Amino acid sequence: MRKNARKRKNEQAVVREPAGKAAKAAKNAKAAKADRTVRAVVRENLAAVRLLIGTAIRVDRRRGLLVLIVSPLLNVVAALQAIGLQWMVDGAVDHDRAQTVRGALLLLVVTVLVHQATAVATDVRLVLQHRVGLEFDRRLMNLCSKPPHIGHYQDPEFLDTAEVVRQRRGEFGGALAAFVENANLLARFVAALVLLITASPLLALLPLTVLPLAAANRWQARLVTAAERAGAEADRRRMALFSLATDPAPAREVRLYRLADEIAARHRDAFAAASGPREAARAKGAIAVAAGWLLFGSALIGGLYVVSRSVIHGSGSAGQAVLVLLLSTRLVGATTGLGWLLGWLRRSLDTVALYLRLVDYPHSGGTHGNAGADARGGADGAGTMLPPRGDLVLEGVSFTYPGRSAPALGPVDLRLPRGATVAVVGDNGAGKSTLVALLAGLQPVSAGRIAFGGQDLSELPADQWRARVTACFQDFCRFELLAREAVGLGDLGALDDPAAVRAALESAGAAEVVAGLSAGLDTQLGRTMPDGTDLSAGQWQKLALARARMRTAPALVLLDEPAASLDPGSEAELLRRYLRGNGPASDTITVIVSHRFSTVRDADLIVVLDGGRIVEQGTHAELFAQGGRYADMYTLHAAAYSTGPVVRSAPAEDGRKVAPGVHTELAVDPGEVALHGTNGQGEPVGDRAVGQAPGGQ
């Protein structure tokens, strides 16, 4: 029995040994990870300090050096006030008039010097802070607007980091102040330490008791920062809800559907989700801060007791007691602000570190497209020029958004002939806007290549191709500028050329928009601007179309839902200009994305997208004759505008086939659309919406 017991014990020991090793290995791995995390934080902070100091000196070298060097020195000099006071007290006790006078003079000179110099240094620092803040604003704007592609706006990690940086944007200038104030605090501690040692070597330990308090404050700040990062998404949701309740655009639907209370409730929930963890982190860190204060207070009282005993026993002077009391008071004052100063510095450095993460973000976003050329700064493609004209060819092109595994588009093989008008149609989410972004060079292709006139665009800087492209996007920008500037931005070289702006307005059919404004081209647009004039959605879109006309001979024109906000008359005029001989130069490729089939039926080439792939391409007549996806979509669109019963496929009276789902009164011949009345005679639709009856039904 004992033998069996020993055997079981040995077996248990064998089982426990691997388990113990595994636990030890896990513990070591956890410790190594924590060590790497600490080192990473230290590296981030050092990089933030280098960037902060370098930026301050770069924007204003003279003021930067003055603030960074003189300000801490003034705090060292201020400690001499305690020496002057000690000499005065000792001179008075010893009836030494000379020593008393020396002490008074030292106290007076140091007080006046420090007071005046500190006032000047503070003014200089405020100017420097402002300049540093403006410099970081400029860099942040460039960081978001100058990358060659817009993939970072689809990356949740980038958006969360950018949201935190935007919220703390005002802290960049304050980061310099935080650094200087902490340097001042360090200078005060060093000066106090030296003077305390002259009074009693034992008092040298007093400043060391501040270290646990500093560590506690730093730990609390780190907890709060982590909580803020975790709540960044909730904060973005809170700000979006706030904008929804306060912006003019949603005001009608908010009132119509009585959404005010619902929005307010969701705003409260988002605020709780964002602020709850922050408050919990502060409360958790407050316990450690309180323990640090207890240690420092106990050490301070002990130091004062030691000095008091030395004075009582005659081994110390009254002046030394006053010196220690004054320095102790300053230490208490400095330590009182220690938590706030360290927290301020920690938060400021963390903000700068987040900015550095944005700087290090891989903006290239892919292995093909224009990313490579921009990563090289355009050096390799600097001597390569685009052909003046040519076909635009996509070969095996696909694109996947950041953070997703399935491609949003592709693989796509497509040739856009020189001078052709190409229409792209498809359901929502089919990949139409993604294709437009790739053609404009706003996104790098994930695979394949895009070539113009035989020149691979990946071998060129993105700006070289985009200089040959003009566009009116579905979510066009409403520039709240002067009307001439809102249009002239389409070609910065002609921004101040009224003739060019008026020509673009005429070309886009938008001249009447400016003609109706109080000050014409000099009218301030936008309701948020003083004396600004707001426009309707259609008027804003006409200005966007005029902006796209500022480039008079582009290689590619992109129109993404160009008639979405236009009335039927304006849409007809748009069709006439772009599809019927009055478009841009004859060599220009025009790509139109639209859900309105009246907009696309006259295009030279129609491309049908479904699920990110091209399923059909050809002319209207060819695609309608095929009876495929395009024919179905076109028929459904036509049926929506006609009246009468809807039946399945049936022959028309003249023998032509009517596609499934269209009214028998709507007989469609490849290449034309006609409404047939009771007499069977056809009437051309012309510029009416497809299938619209003459009476306008």
N, C-alpha and C positions, 0 to 999 in steps of 0.2 A: 504493500500500500504506500509506504514511504517512497519507494522507487517510482511509483506512478505519480505521486505528488511532486517529486523532484522533476520528473519529466514534463508535467504540466507547467511547472514554474519556469523551466527552461524555455518551453514553447512560448509562454507569455512574454518572457524576456526578449526572445527573438522577435516577437511581434511588436513589442514596445520599442525596440531599438530602431527599426526603420521609421516608425512613427515619430520617434524623438528626433531622428536625423531630418525627417521631412519638416517637422516644426521648426527646427533650428535653421534649416535652409530657407524656409519661408520668412523667418524673422530676419535673417541676414539680408535677404532680398528686399524686404521692406525697409530695413535700415539703409541699404545702398540706394534705394529709390529716394528716400527722404534726403540722403546726403546729396544726391544729384539735383534734387529740387532746390535745396538750399544754395548749392553752387550756381544753379541757373538763376535764382533770384538775385544773388550777389552780382553775377555778371550783368543782368538786366539793369540793376541799380547803377553799377559803375558806368555802363554804356549811356544811361540816361543822364548821369552827372556830366560825363564828357560832352554829350550833345548840348546840354544846357549851358555849360561854361563856354564851349566853342561858339554857340549861337550868340551869346551875350557879347563876346569879344568881336565876333564877325560883324554884328550890326552896328556896334559903336565901341571901338577898341578903347578909346580914352575913358569913357564912362565905365566900361566893363572892368577895366583894371582898377579904377578908382574905387568902385563899389566892392569888388572882390578882395581887395587888399586893405584899403584904408578902414573900411567899416569894422572888420574884426580887430584891427590894431587899436581902434578907439576904445573897444571894450577892455583891452589889456591896460591901456592908459588909465581908464576909469578906476581900476583897482588902486591906483595911487591915492585916491581920495581917502581910502582907509588908512594908508601910511600917514598922510597929512593929519588926519584926526588923531591917530596914535601919538604923533609928535606933540600935538597941542595938549592932549591930556597929560602925557608924561611931563611936559614942560610946566604945566600948571601945578601938578602934584609936587614936582621937584623945585618949583619956583625958578625955573630956567626960562627967562624971557626970550632969549635968542632962539631956543628950541621951539617955544610957543609961536614965535613970529614965523620961523621957517615952516612950521606945520600949517599955519594959517595961510601963508603965501602959496604953498604947494596945493592946499585944498582949493584956494580961490582960482589959481591958474588952471588946474586940472578941470575944475567944474565948468569954468567959462569955455575953455578949449573944447571939452567933450560936448558940451551943450550946443555950441555953434557949429562945430564940425559935424556933429550927428544930424543937425537940421539940414545942412548942405548935402550930406551924404544921402539923407532920406529923399530929398528932392531929386537928386541925380538918379537914385535907384528907381524912383517912380517913372521918370522919363525912360530909363532903360527897360523897365518892366513893360511899358507900353510898346516899345519897339520890338522887344522879344515876342510879345503876344501877337503883334501884327506879322512878324516874320513866320511864326508857326501857323497863323491863319493862312498866309500865302502858300506855305508848303503843304498844308492840309488840302487846300483847294486844288493845287496842282496834283497832289497825290490821288485825288478822286477823279479829276477831270482830264488829266494828261495821259494816263495809260492808253496804249493804242486800242485796247479792247474794253468791253463793258462786262466781261464775265464776272468781275468781282461783285457786281451788283446782284448776281444770282447766287452768291455764296453766303449761306447763313452765318458762317463764322466771321467772315469779313464784315457783314452787316451789323452783327452784334458788337464787334470791336469798334467799328466806326460809330455806332450809336453812343457807346460809352464815351468815346473821344469827343464827339459833338457835344454831349451834355457837359463835359468838363472843359470845353474849349477855352473858357475864360481862365483856366488854371495854368495855362502855359506861361503867361507873364508872371502869375503868382508863384510859379515854381522857382523862379529866380529869387524872389523875396523869401520863400521858404528856405532855400539853400543858404542865403546870406544870413537870415536870422538864426539858423542852426549853427552856422559858423561863428556868429557872435556869441551864441550860448556856449559853444566849445571854448572860445577865447576867454569868456568869463570864468569858466570852470578851471582852466589852466592857470589863470592869474590867481584865482582864489586858492588853488592848491599850493602854489608856490608861497604865498603869503601865510597860509595856515601852517606850513612846515616851519617857517621862521618863528612862529609862536609856540608850536609844540609838534614834534615829529609824529606824535600819535594821531594828530588831527589830519594827517595826510590820508588816513583811511576814510575820512568823512565823504569826500566826493565819490569814492568807490561804491558807497551804498546807494548811489543814484543809479548804478548800472542795472540792478534788477528792475527798478521802476521804468527805466528806458526800455528794457526788454519787454516788460509787460505792455507798455504802450505800443511798442512795435507789433507785438503779437495781436493786440486788439485791432490795430489798423489793418493787419493782414487778414484777419477774419472778416472785417467789414468789406474790404476790397473783394475778397472771394465771394461774399454774399452779393455784392453789386454786380459782379460778372454773371453770377447765376441768375440774377433778376433782370438782366439786360433785355431779354425777350419780352418779359412782362412789362418792362418800362416802355419798350417800343409800342406794345399794344395799348398801353395807357395813353401815350402821346397821340396815337392814331385815333383813339376814341375822343380825346380832347379836341383834336382837329375836326372830327366829325360833328361835334356839338357846336363848335365856334366858327367854322369856316362858312362862307356864304353859299358855296356850291351845293352842299347837301341840305340847306335850310328848308327847302320846300318839302322834300320827302320826310325829313325828320318831323315836321309838323303834320304832314298829311297822315303818316302812319303812327303818329303819337309815340315817337321813339325816344323822347327826351329822358323819361324815367329809366327805360331799358339801358340806354347809353350810360347814364349816370351810375346805374347799378354795376354795369360791367367795368366802368372806370374805377369804382371803389374796389371791386374784386382784383383788378389788375394792380391797383396801388397796394393792396394788402399782400398780393403775391410778390411784389417787388420790395416793399418796405419791411414786411414781416421778418424775413431772414436777416436783413440789415440790423434791425433793432435787437433781434436775438443774439447776433454776433457782438453787438456793443455791450449787451448785458453780460454775456459770457466773459468778455475781456475785462469788464469792470471789476470782477472779482480779483483777477491777478493784479490790476492796477492798485486796488485798495491794499493788497498785501505788500506791494512795493512801497507805498506811502508809509505803511506801518513800520517797515524796516528802516526807511530813511529818517522818519521822525524820531525813532528810538535812538539811532546813531547820533542825531543832532543834539538831542537832550544830553546824551552821554558826553559828547564833546564839550558842551557848555559846562557841565559839571566838573570835568577835568581842569578846565581853565580857571573856574571859580576857586577850586581847591588850591591851585598854584598861587593865585593872588592872595588868598587867606594865609597861606603858609609863607608868603614873602618871596617865593621863587619866581613869581611873575609880576609884571607891572600892571597898573590900572590901564595903561594905554594898550597893552596886549589884550586885556579883557575886552576893551572897547573894539579893538581890531577884530577879534574873533566874533564878537556879537554882531558887528556890522557885516562882516563877510557871511556869517551864518544867515543873517536876514536876507542878504542878496541871494544866497544859495536857495533859501526857501522861496523867494520870489521867482528865481529862475526855474526852480523845480516845479513850481505851481504851473508855469507855462510850458513845462517840458512835454507833457502829454499832448498838448495842443500843437506845439511846434513840431514834435516828431511825427504826429499824425498828419500834419499839414505837409511835411516833407515827404513822408511815405506816400501819401496820396498823390502829391505832385509828381514824384519820381515814377509812380505807377502809371500816371497819365502819359508821361513822356515815353515810358516803356511800351505802353499800348500803341502810341504813335509809331514807335520803331517797328512794332509788329506789322502795322499797316505798310510801312516802308519796305519790309522784307516780304510782303505778300507776293507770291509768284503771279504777276499780272499777265504773263504770257498765256497761261491757261490752256495750252495745247502743244502738240508736236509739229503741227503744220500751220499753214496760213501765214499771216504776217507776223506771227509771234517771234519767229526766229530772227527776222530782219530787225525788229525793234529791240530784241535782246542784244543784238550786235551794234545797236545805235545807228543802224543803216549804213555801216561802213562798207559791208560787202556789196550792197546794192546801190551805193552812192553814184557810181558811174553808169548804172543801167537806166535807160529811159523807156517809158512806156511807148508803145506804138501809137501814133495819132488816131488810128482807127483799127477795128477788127472785131471778130466774134468773141463773145464771152463764153468760155467753156468750163463746165464742171465735170470732173472725172473722178468717180468713186467718192464723192464728197459725203461725209457724215459729220454730225455734231452732237455731242453729249453735254448737257449742262453740268456744272460742278455739283458734286455730291450725289449724282444720279448714275445709275448703271446702264439704263436703256437709252439709246440715242433718241433725240427729239427729231432728228432728220437724217435720212439716208439709209443705205448708200444711194446717191443721186448721180446720174449721168445726164447732162443736159447741155445743149448748145443754143445760145441766144445769138441769132444772126445780127450782123451789123445793120443798124438802121431799122431794126424790127421793133414792133410794139408787141410785147409779150404779156398775156394776162395769166395770173395765177389764181386758181380757185380751189376751194375745198372747205370742208366743215371746220368749225372751231377746233383748234388743237391739232390740225393736220400738219402744221409746220410751216405755214406761209410766212409769218413774221420772222421765224428763225432763218428761213431762206433769204429774206430781205436783209437781215443783219449780216449774214455771211457775204452776200453780194456787195454790201457796203463796206466790208472789211471791219465791221464792228465786233465781230467774233472770229476767233481763229478756228479753222476747220479741225476737227478731231482726227480725220483721216481723209486721204485723197488730196486733190489740188484744184485750184481755180486759176485759169489762165485767160489773159486778154491779148488778142492778136498774137498768140503763141508765146507770150511772156508770162512765166509763172509768177503770180503775185506774191508768193512766199519769199521770193528773192528780192523783194523791194520793201522799203519802209512803208508802213501803212499809210502815212500821210501823202505819199506820192500818188497812190491809187485814189484815196479819198478826195484829193484835189480835183479829180476828174469825175466825181460823183455828186449828184444833187438829189434831194429827197424831200418828200412830205410824208411824215410817219403818221401812223394811226393815232398815237398819243402825242400829237404835235405840241410844241412848246408855245406857251403864251407869254412872250417876252413883254414885260411891263416897262417898256421904253417909249421913246418918241416913235410915232408911226413910221417915219422914214428909217429909223434904226431897226425897228422890228422886222422890216423887210430887207434892209441893206445888209443885215448880218449874214445873209446868204453868200455874200462876196465881200469880205472885209476890205479889199482893195477899192471897192466902189461904194463903201459905206457912206461917204460924204458927197456922193454924186447924185443930186436930185433927178437928173435926167435918166440915169440908169435905174433908179428906184421906180420912177414913173413908168419906164418901159417894162419893167418886171410886173408892175401892177396891171398894166394894159394887157400884157401877154397872158397873165393868169386870170383875167376877167375880174380883177379886184379893184379897179379904179374907182368904182362907185362907192366902195367902202370908205376910202380916204376922202372922196368928194363930200361925203356926208358928215365928216368930222368938223368940229368947230374951228380948229386951226390947221386943217389939212394935214400935211406931212409932219408938221411940228406939234401935233396933238399928243399929249401924254396919255398913254394907254394904261389900263389897269385900275381897278377900284381901290387897291391898297395904296396907291400913290396920291399925293395931294393934287387935287383938281384933275385926277385921272378919269378917263372915259372907258367904261367897260363895253365890250362888244358881245354880240351873240356868238354862239358856238360856230355857226356858219361863217360869220365874218372873220373870226379868228382863223378858221381853216382857210379862207380865201387869202389871208395875209401869209399863212404858212405856204400855200401854193405859190404866191408871189415871191416869197423868199427862195423857194426852190428854182424860180426862174431867173434869179440874179446871175447865175452862171449860165452864160448864153450858149456855150457849145460844149456841154459835158459829154463824156463817153457813155455815162449811164444815168438814167433818171429812174428813181424808185418812188412809186406812189402807193402807199399802203392804206387802203380804204380812203381814197382821196375825196369821195363824195359822201362820206358818212354823215356829215353835218350840213350838207348842201340841200337846197330846195331843188325840185325837178328842173326848173329853168337853168339854174347854175350848173346842175349836173349835165344837162344837155350841152351847155357851152363848153364844159370841161371835155366832154367827148369830142366835140368838134375840133378843139384845139390839139388834143393829144392823139386822137385816133383817126382823124380825117384830114390829114395833110397840113395842119397848122401847128404841129408840134415843134419840138426842138430841131436842131440841125439834122439833116438827113442821115448822117452817120451815127446818130445817137441811138442807143438801145434804151427803150422805155419799158419798164416792168410795172404793171398795175396789179395790185392785189385787191380783190373786191368780192363781196357777196352778191352784188347787184349784177345780174347777167346782162342787163341793158348796158352796163358799162363795158363789158368784155367781149361782146359777140363780134365786134368788128376788128378785134386784134389779129395781127398776122399769125400769132401762135398762141394757143391756149394750153396751159399746163395744169393738170388736175392732180392735186396732192391728196393722199389719204393715208393716215397713220405714219406720216413722215416720209412716205415714198411717192414717187411719180407713178401713177397708175394709168394715165392717158396723156397724150399730147398731140396736138394737131390744130387745124383750123376749126371754126365753128361748124362748117358744113361737114367736115370729115368726122368730127367727134359725134355730131348729132346722128349722122348716118350709121355710126357704129352701134348706137343704141346702148351704150354702156353707162358708166357712172356720170359722165357729163350730161348725157341726154336725160337721165333720170333727174338730176339736179335742176337742169334747165326747165324741164317739164313741170316739176313741182313749183318752181318759181313762177312760171307762166300761169299755172292753175290758180295761184294765190291771188292773181289780179283779174281773173275772169269770172263770169257768172254762169249759172246753170249747172246741171248735173255733171258729175265727174264719172266717166266710164273708163273701162280698160281699153286697150288698143283696138282701134277701129279704122277702117279706111275712110279717107275724106271723100267728098263728093267728086273731086277731080282725080281720084285714084291714088292720091298721095297717102302715105301711111302716117297715122297720128300716133305718137309715142304713148305708152301706158300712162294713165293718170291725167291726161290733158282733156279738156272739154272737146266735144266733137265739133263745137263751133270754132275751135282754135286749131286750124290746120297749119302745120309748120313745114315749110319747105327748106331743105338744107341751104343755108346762106341767107334766109329771110324769115321774118315772123309776120304773119298776117292774121287779122281778125276777119272772119267771114260772117257776114250778116245773113239774113233769111234768104236773100237772093243768091247766096253763094259767091258773091263777088268779093275779091280780096281788097283790103285796104292796108297800105304799108303802115307799120307802127311808127316809123321815124324815130323821134327823140322821146316818145312816150315810154314809160316803164313797160317792160315786156308783158304782153297780154292785157294791157290797159285798154278798155273800151273807149270809143271816141267821146262818149259822154263824160269820161273822167272817173268811171266807177272803179 
